[in-house]
């Protein structure tokens, strides 16, 4: 699939259903602003459902709040849009909290490891860290779709899904740069509509990359052909 295919899927899902998606984005942006500050780089440089490294300049309290509140909300936001796109579930805002905090400890631990790995790569070089952001980008979806997997297994599965597809996701995000600039000139109001558009497109991308890793339904075994009844042969005495 091409970028336009992902975007078209997102637009079809959002058609006549923008209101719940925009409302969820507004609430997420307000919560994010309260947690990390309105000028923090995470707020305006990536989709709300994408993984992020730790902020080494942030205080310990901010880091703790970021992990225990923002992390499950990020996972909930990504998967709420997955339900919105795949199952036409308009309860986006409710699903952000329901999904994000349903398995709260597992979600927090998975997001913590993911952010830790990205941060460690960032300490080496910026480029490898950015690559890992895209390599681990499917983890928020996987941790919900496969609750039986450990945190490391979720991250590893994302890495496998994104093998050879990292630039595709980067290019998809980059294709929104024009809208991003327009949102800045709208004093940030346009982000309320851009984030749903981007997140729904990323869901379509996830549906594409996960397909080879989904178990194929087994074909039912053919029904046994009944054998013809044997004719009665009287036994001779």
Protein Blocks (a to p, Z undefined) as FASTA:
>chain_A
ZZklmmmmmmmmmgoplmmmmmmmmmmmmmmmmmnopkbmklmmccfkbccdddfkbcfk
lmmmmmmmmmmmmmmmmmmmmmmmmnopaklmlmmmmmmmmmmmlmmmmmmmmmmmmmmm
mmmpmklmmmmmmmmmmmmmmmmmmmmbcfklmmmmmmmmmgoplmmmmmmmmmmmmmmm
mmmmnnommmmmmmmmmmmmmmmmmmmmmmmmpccddddddddddddddddddddZZ
